């Protein structure tokens, strides 16, 4: 193993240890709550989101014709990732009646426009591919 | 159709030819850059919120914190699609069966452990950061302390991961993305997206994530940022982070007998708002940049803090303790370091955009200084105490 790799592994371990000490400094109650959220994030990704994406991929290879596959996958990645990112604003969970300047956009309408544009682009691309006889 | 059976899959069961080190290393590189940028800007923000910062903080340029915190949130936002694609490329590795041999098993376990910390930390940082930007707190731990601690944990696990994977990363980056000889053999050699196509899609997703949210800090993007936490509108054209009602100060802020308490040691003076209006006024164009990432520019008018300090015989070379009318809250009291006190544009503002401050913007008076996190631009100021 090269010197660079050893240095990186040792340095990373030290940085991580700083984090562990900082986390524990928050007291047992905060630490436990944080650990539940840390483990929960991995669990939700590995056992809910990822299998769902794999299942969608399998479904797409069976249902979507060859000429539509690339546009469908690209649209799903863009729309899925951006929608997940936008969950806190789409749900407006942090909105407060005393502060009308927070979360003050029409988020659902914005999402519909965004989704429409992404799907429109994907359909356009699929049509071009269909006319061109498919393939990459 | 093959017979369906329920069992834990093996690595070889995942047939997409798009997974693998060519895509993983390229997406990982940008993901690593985003995390490094978010870590450094986050450290700066943490430092800027300390009452006694370990390093002297720059007072100028006035827009520095606005930029670093906007970049912090943008880097985290761009990382969402990058992290999702990165995890997708390596997901089959989750099902690698551990080796039998003891030494190999130990190394395998250590690598898995560091990866577990990395994935948990990365998902945690993005999820809590995005929720915090919209002031959504579905957890019981302290956001600031925990987001800070997990940042160190995550960046540490990331550096270990780079150390462990360095040969694979350099090999992946040097290989032509679309070299078909690198394809994972399998039945899925279908006419879908190419590896280059996956990369392009990922960059587009990351770019759109930033574009649709950054309007909260970049006025030019306001109209396209359909998922921005704030439109930028508000009383006098500036949004409000915490309302007077939420802070529980409405009555005390609007009280007719309000007076600001100024003090240096034993020397104490009380000034009503009318008396503050009588003092020489200064107008400064300064940003208000919130820790949650949004920012806006305001034209503030009020009395220079250094003038108020000299009024009670204090020196602008000393720090000032600023206390709000708020009765509780972590930022009820903030410390304005000497460098900020001395600055010409550090004001006890009475007006915004020429109008008296609205109560949600801090009436009767608020602190506004260059290059300071929004939470430390104390509203509803009750007293200024010069440190001696």
Interface residues (C-beta under 8 A of the other chain):
Chain A: X2 X4 X5 X6 X7 X8 X9 X11 X12 X13 X14 X15 X16 X17 X18 X19 X20 X22 X23 X25 X26 X29 X30 X31 X33 X34 X37 X38 X39 X41 X42 X44 X45 X46 X49 X50 X53 X54 X57 X61 X66 X67 X69 X70 X73 X74 X77 X78 X80 X81 X82 X84 X85 X86 X87 X88 X89 X90 X91 X92 X93 X94 X96 X98 X99 X101 X102 X103 X104 X105 X107 X110 X111 X113 X114 X134 X135 X136
Chain B: X14 X16 X77 X80 X81 X84 X85 X87 X88 X91 X94 X114 X116 X117 X119 X120 X121 X123 X124 X127 X128 X130 X131 X133 X134 X135 X136 X137 X138 X139 X140 X141 X142 X145 X146 X148 X149 X150 X151 X152 X153 X154 X155 X156 X157 X158 X159 X160 X161 X162 X163 X164 X166 X188 X190 X191 X192 X193 X194 X197 X198 X200 X201 X202 X204 X205 X208 X209 X212 X213 X226 X227 X228 X229 X230 X231 X233 X234 X235 X239 X240 X241 X242 X243 X245 X246 X360
